Every structure is written in structure tokens, then in C-alpha cells.
Amino acid sequence: MKRSATVLLTALAPVSWGTTYAVTSEFLPADRPLFTGLMRALPAGLLLLALGRVLPRGMWWGKAAALGALNIGAFFPLLFLAAYRLPGGMAAIVASVGPLFVVGLSAVLLRQRPTARTLLTGVAAVFGVSLVVLKAAGAPDALGVVAALASTASMSAGTVLTKKWGRPEGVGPLALTGWQLTAGGLLIAPLALLVEGAPPALDGRALGGYLYLALANTAVSYWLWFRGIGRLSATQVTFLAPLSPLTAAVVGWAALGQTLTPVQLTGMALAFAATVAGQLRPERPAVRTASRSRETRETRETRETRDYGEDLGAAADRPPARTAAGR
């Protein structure tokens, strides 16, 4: 039950991210992807830093900067660049290969062998998302495709490294999220100023949109995401990512008047089934189970022998430590 609650809470992150397109198109100034990324990351990071009241120490300054660059600083600009240059939902299709990237990186960095079921589930997720978002359009922009692949690879590497490095002792996911969002926001800030110039004038509608993105869409969502990485496997977490384009499709249908075709509904069902399948725990090999049982039995026998030896030592009026060492 506890694990199911963790999965559901972690799933709220990609569901929230699925509303980003609608909020951006309906509330925010046009053609400001870097400024939008900055407004998402830096205020949320500073807020979580204030709440966590913990700063990195030692090597974690470098680790926090690296994770912030991968998960936020590089991911946000590349994601928005791909969204502006690619037609239709091509960016979402490229992003849906994230689980396959994570499977490969987990094999290298975490020594987790991919199973056939995991690979098939990843392919099914890509195919399902493709049915949902792919629309007839011209040839995809090469730079857009590269940016989409780079953004997906960046987030995938950040996810796996977050799992590999864990958290410093006494530091919770709230502080770790604040470190990364702040580092990523500081990385985006000079880039946004150089490329897009001064910030645009903001009305109440835009301020409300940025407030939603910074709080619910970023601060809370990324906290839930990194919390989930700490409690689930990297593969399980990344298989929740297809919920983002599925949510975007539902929001577009419910709030923006977009239609859903039977093909799209089929793709949604397939992608959702892949998401659920990605949460199933792999079966443990029988050999490992038998080995573990044997180890448990040997440990129990060793403990019983040690206790028996200590009893003999006590009867001979010897210190237990010397008797145990003598055996």
C-alpha cells in the first residue's frame, strides 16, 4: 500500500507537466521560452531553499550543480526549443523515448540489467504516445529533433544520476529539489538575458500563469518527482513520463476544444497500459531466491554456533569476546 501511494504521488508530477502547454499558450507571453524556463525554475528553487534551510556541503556543491544542469538548466531550454521548432506533437514523441534512455543508462551506471519486458514496455509507450500526438505535417526540423533528443537524454541522465548519488545524510527531497531548481535557474538566467533581452511586461493573466508554473507545476511537481526517484527504481519513475503527453491531450480536449479521434484514444490506452506495466516489479530469479534462503540458513546456523560457543566460554569463566575470536 505504501509503495502504491508513492507511485500515485510521483505520477502527479508528469500529470502536472502535461498542463504546461495549455498554460503557456493561453496565459503567457509568446516567444519567450527561456524567460518562461527561468520563471519556472528560479523562484521555485529559492522557495524550496528557504523551506529546506539546508545548503550543499563538500562534493555536493558539484553534484547539485550537475543535477541542476541536467534536470533543469539544460532540459528546460532544449525542451522549449524543440517545442517551438517541431511540428505537431513530434517533440512529445521524441521525449517518450526517455524510458529507453533510462534503461540503457541504468545498465551502465546502476548495473541494472534490462529485461525483455522492460524494453517491450518502452517501445509500447513510444508507439502509444505517437498515436496520440502525431499529426500530418511537413518534414521535421533537424535542429528541433536534435534539441528534443538532447532534452530527453539530459533529463534521463539526471534521473539516473539522482538515483545513483542519492541524498546526503540528513537531507530530504525538499532540499535536494531546491538545490537543483536554483542551480538550473541560475544557469538559464544569463542565457535568457543574452538571447531574449529584458523581461517582457506582464499583466495579471501572465503573472497568474507564471505563479502556477513556479509553484504547482515546478516546486511541488519536482519535489514529488525527486522524492519518487529516492523510493522507486529509476525505470519505474521514468515510465510515468508518458502521463505528461496524455494529460496534455486530455486538457486540450476538455479545455481547448480539441477533438480526440479513435486512433488517439487507442494510443492513450496503449501508453497508459505501458505506464502501468512499467510499475510492476520484475520477478526475482529462482536461483537468487534459493541462494538468499541458503545465506539466511547459514547465517542462522553461524549465529547459533556462536551463541553455543559463548555459553561454553562463559562456563569456563572466559570473556565472550575471546571465546568468539578463538573460534
Residue pairs with C-beta under 8 A, 6 or more apart in sequence:
3 231
3 232
6 227
6 228
6 231
6 232
7 228
7 232
7 236
7 240
7 279
9 224
9 227
9 228
10 224
10 225
10 227
10 228
10 232
10 237
10 240
11 240
11 243
12 221
12 224
13 221
13 222
13 224
13 225
13 228
13 240
14 240
14 241
14 242
14 243
14 244
14 247
15 243
15 244
15 247
16 216
16 217
16 220
16 221
16 247
17 217
17 221
17 244
17 247
18 243
18 244
18 245
18 246
18 247
18 248
18 250
18 251
19 217
19 247
19 248
19 251
20 213
20 217
20 248
21 83
21 248
21 251
21 252
22 248
22 251
22 252
22 255
22 256
23 209
23 212
23 213
23 217
24 36
24 209
26 209
26 256
27 205
27 206
27 208
27 209
27 212
28 36
28 206
28 209
28 210
29 35
29 200
29 202
29 206
31 84
32 196
32 200
33 77
33 80
33 81
33 83
33 84
34 77
34 80
34 188
34 191
34 192
34 195
34 196
35 192
35 196
35 199
35 200
36 80
36 210
36 213
37 76
37 77
37 79
37 80
37 188
37 192
38 185
38 188
38 189
38 192
39 210
39 213
39 214
40 76
40 210
40 213
40 214
40 217
40 218
41 72
41 73
41 76
41 181
41 182
41 184
41 185
41 188
41 218
42 181
42 182
42 185
42 186
42 188
42 189
43 185
43 214
44 181
44 185
44 214
44 215
44 218
44 219
44 222
45 177
45 178
45 179
45 180
45 181
45 182
45 183
45 184
45 185
45 219
46 178
46 182
46 185
47 178
47 214
47 215
47 219
48 174
48 175
48 177
48 178
48 181
48 182
48 219
48 223
49 55
49 175
49 178
49 179
49 182
51 174
51 178
52 171
52 172
52 174
52 175
52 178
53 175
54 170
54 171
54 175
55 179
56 63
56 64
56 168
56 179
57 168
60 168
60 179
63 165
64 176
64 179
64 180
64 183
65 183
66 161
67 158
67 161
67 162
67 165
67 179
67 180
67 183
68 179
68 180
68 181
68 182
68 183
68 184
68 187
69 183
69 184
69 187
70 154
70 155
70 157
70 158
70 161
71 154
71 155
71 158
71 159
71 162
71 180
71 184
71 222
72 180
72 181
72 183
72 184
72 185
72 187
72 188
73 183
73 184
73 185
73 186
73 187
73 188
74 150
74 151
74 154
74 187
75 151
75 154
75 155
75 158
75 184
76 184
76 188
77 188
77 191
78 147
78 148
78 150
78 151
78 154
79 91
79 95
79 147
79 148
79 151
81 143
81 144
81 147
81 151
82 91
82 94
82 144
82 145
82 147
82 148
82 151
83 91
84 144
85 141
85 143
85 144
85 147
86 94
86 140
86 141
86 144
86 145
86 148
87 135
87 137
87 138
87 140
87 141
88 133
88 134
88 135
88 136
88 137
89 129
89 132
89 133
89 134
89 135
89 245
90 133
90 134
90 137
90 140
90 144
90 145
90 148
91 144
91 148
92 129
92 132
92 133
92 244
92 245
92 248
93 126
93 129
93 130
93 133
93 134
94 145
94 148
94 149
94 152
95 148
95 151
95 152
95 241
95 244
95 245
96 125
96 126
96 129
96 130
96 241
96 242
96 245
96 271
97 122
97 126
97 149
97 152
98 152
98 155
98 156
98 238
98 241
99 121
99 122
99 125
99 235
99 238
99 239
99 241
99 242
99 278
100 119
100 122
100 123
100 126
101 152
101 153
101 156
101 157
101 238
102 156
102 159
102 160
102 234
102 235
102 238
103 114
103 118
103 119
103 122
103 235
104 114
105 156
105 157
105 160
105 234
106 112
106 114
106 160
106 163
106 233
106 234
106 235
107 113
107 114
109 160
109 161
109 164
110 160
110 163
110 164
110 234
112 233
112 234
112 235
115 282
117 277
117 282
118 235
118 278
118 282
121 239
121 274
121 277
121 278
122 239
122 274
122 278
124 270
124 271
124 273
124 274
124 277
125 239
125 242
125 270
125 271
125 274
125 275
125 278
127 267
127 270
128 242
128 267
128 268
128 269
128 270
128 271
128 272
128 273
128 274
129 242
129 245
129 246
129 267
129 271
130 267
131 263
131 264
131 266
131 267
131 268
131 270
131 271
132 245
132 246
132 249
132 264
132 267
132 268
132 271
133 245
133 248
133 249
156 238
159 229
159 234
159 237
159 238
160 234
162 176
162 226
162 229
162 230
162 234
163 229
163 230
163 233
163 234
166 230
167 173
167 176
167 230
173 223
173 226
173 227
173 230
174 223
176 226
177 219
177 222
177 223
177 226
180 222
180 226
181 218
181 219
181 222
202 210
225 237
228 237
228 240
229 237
235 278
236 278
236 279
238 278
239 274
239 275
239 277
239 278
239 279
240 275
240 278
240 279
242 271
242 272
242 274
242 275
243 272
243 275
245 271
246 268
246 271
246 272
249 258
249 260
249 264
249 268
252 258
253 259
253 260
260 268
305 327
306 324
306 327
309 323
309 324
309 327
310 320
310 323
310 324
312 323
313 319
313 320
313 322
313 323
313 324
314 320
314 323
316 323
